[in-house]
Amino acid sequence: MSDKREDGYLSEAEVDEQVEIIKKIYKDQVGVTFNHTKAHNRWTINPAWGGSQIGESAQFFNPMKEALHIGDYRTLNVYFRHIPAYTDFGGHCTNPQSEAIKGVPIQTRTLRDGCVVSDFTLKGSTHTYMNGGLTAVHEIGHWFGLFHPFQDDQKRHNNQNPNSCLEVDPDDHVKDTPKMKWTDEMIGTCIIGSDSCPTANKTDVDPIHNYMAYSSDDCLSEFTPGQGSRIREIWANYRVNATSSTFRD
């Protein structure tokens, strides 16, 4: 919105710190490395792309992405933009398996690809639970094809699926992340030992420490081996072989 920090303008040091958090977690947890150089960092001031009007869907971000995206469908673009902390809107990433992009031409899909992350989620912010730079880690998980461990119960919460704890439910498509139910209490907390799906999990408890959960940043610390396998599978099946004429430096 402007070159002032209160309007979301990040310093180079803040960006560098966030990038290092992302790189370290993905390398240490799932063996994923990012080929990032500072030459790709860009700062853009456009009042239309910042502020509290975040929109009701990912389409709100499309004009910004279409103007700024670099690379191809294998290139992770992360857009840090100003959104007031009171919204609790941490970010959004495009999932290559999303129903919303089926049938969309690869050229358009590529330009609209990437992650939008709110500036208030960076490490050291004053937000009550998104203050460790882990929102970007969570959102990038979606870009790689990961879902929430409460994915099907999120649908149930919206009256789409009333039986999310059943063992037959696909949930997040990862076998070693225990099922958990959506509750308002799970957001921004760290309830040790909680078990919202005891019949499905048997001896397991809710995966509150998983980066794809909605726990507070100080509670998040892990991806599972199964999530690492899914990341590599989705990468190979959806991103590596995607072709596009929209590669931009």
N, C-alpha and C positions, 0 to 999 in steps of 0.2 A: 504493500500500500504506500509506503514511503521508506526513506532510508533510516528511520528511527527504530530502535529495538522494540519499543512498545507496540509498533505496528507490524512486528514480525520479521524485521530485517535482521538476519543472523550474521554474526561475525564469522570470519574464516576459521577461527579457532573452534567455534561451536560446531560448525559443519564437520571439521576434521575429527573432533571428538566423537560425534555421532557416527561417522563413517567407520571409525575404528571399533566402536561398540558392535556395529553390524558385522564387520569382517571377523572379529574375534569369535563371536558367538557362533556364527555359521561354520567357521573353520573348526573350532573346537568341538562343537556338538554334532555336526553332520558331515564334516569333511568337505564343505563347499567353500571355494575361494572366489573372490571377486577381483577382477582386473580393473581397478579404479585408478584414475590419475586426476590430479587437481585441475588439469587443463579442461576437464569436462564440467567443472563447477561453474555455474552461471548465476548471477543475481539479476532479477528482473523486477522492476517497479511497475505495477499495473493495478490501480484501485479496484478494477472490476474483478480481479482474481483473489481478493482477500476480503476479510470481514466476516460478519456473522451470518450472512445469507448463504448458507452452505448448500441449500437445495435439498430436494427430497430424494434424489437419486444420483448415481455416478455420472449421469449425463451432464450435470452441472459443471463438471470439471473438464469436459471435452474440449471447449475452445482453448483453454490454457494448454492442455496436453498437445493438441494439434499444432499449436504455434511453437512449442518448445521441445517436443520429443526429438531425441537424437538416437541413432543406431537403428537396429531392426528388432524383430520379435524376441530375440535372445538378449537384448540389451535392457537391463533394469534401469528405468528412469524413476528417480525419487524427487518429488516436488514438495518442498517445505513451504507452507504458506500460513498466513496469519488467520487464525480462527480463535475468537475469544475463549478463554478457559472455561467460562461458565457453561458453555455448550456441551462440555464433556465429549465432544466429537474428536476422537484421536486421529482418525485417518481412514483411508479407503485404498484398497488395491484391486486391480483387475485379476481375476482368477481365469486361467486359460480354459477351464471347464465350465465357465458360467453359461447358464442358459441365455443370458442377455446378449451374448456375442455370437451365438450360433447363427450362421448365415450371413454374418457381417464380412465383407471382403477383407482379405488379409492386410491390404494397404491401409484401410480405415482402422481395422483392429489394432494394427501396429501403432499408428499415430495416437490412438486413445489408450494405449497400454501404459501401465506404470502405477506408482504409488503416490498418493497424496497424504502427507503427514503434517499434523498441526504443530506449529512452532512451540506451543506450550508443553509439548511432551518430551522435550529434550532434557538431558540430565541436568539436575540442579534447579529445575523449574519449581514454582510454588504450588503447582497443582497437587491436590491431596493424594492421588495414587498413580498418576501418569507423570513421573518425575525422574525416571532413571534412564530414559532413552530407549526403552524397550517396546514402545508402541511401534516404532519403525520395524523392529525385529518381527513383531506379531504380523504386521501388515505385509511385509515381504514374504512371510510364510504363505499368505493367501496367493501372492504372485507366483509362488512355486507350486500351488495347487493344494495346499493344506487347508483344512476346515477347522472349525471350533470343535472341541471334544463334546460339546453340547449341541452339535449342529442340528440333529433332528429334533431335539427338544426346543431349539429356537423356533423351528417351524410350529411345534406344538403350542408354543407361547403365542403364536399368531393364529391359533386355531386351525392349523393344517395337519397336525399329526398328534393324536392323543396318547400314543403308546411308545414313547421314545426310549423307554428303558428295556424294551424287549430285545433279547439277544439277536433276533433276526434282523433288526434294523441296521442299515448300512452306516449310519452315524457319520463319522469322519473318515471312513474307509481305511482306518489304521487299527490293526488288531491289538497293539500293545498300549493304546491309550484307553484307560477305563472310561466307561460311559458316565456321564453326569447330566443332571437335569438343570435347566435354566431356572435360576432364582434371582430375585433382585438383590438378595444378600450376598451373592457371589461376586458382584461387581465391585472392584476396587478393594477387596478384602483378602484375608489369608486365613481361612478357617481350617486349621489343621485337623485332620481326621474326618472331615465331612464325607459322607457317603450317601449321595442322593439317589443312587440306583443299586441298593444292596443285593437285590435278587439277580441282577445282571452281572455285577462286579464280583460277587462272591467274596473273595478275600481281599480285593482291591478297594481303594478309596478314590474319591474324586481327584483328578489330576490337576490340583490347584497350582502346582509349580510349573506346569507346562506353559511355554510361551504362547500357545494358541488359546489359553484360557483368558478369562477376564479378571484375573486377580490383580492386586496391586503390584507395581513394579518390583518392590522389595521382596515379593513372594515368588517371582518368576525366575526359573533357573535351568530349565531343561527342555530339550526335544528328545523324543524317543528314537531308538533304532528304526522302528517302523516308519516314523515320519521321515527319517533320512532316506529310507528306501523309496517312499512315495515321492519325495522331492526329485530323486534321480529318475524315477519312472515317468513322472509328468514332464520333466525337462526333456527327456528323450522323445516322448510321444507327441508333445504339443509345441515345444519351442525350438529345439535344435533343427528340425527339418522344415520349419515354417519358412517360406520364402516371401520376400516383399521387395518391391521396387522403391520403398520409402526410406532406405538407409540414409541418414543425414549425419554429418559430422558436426 
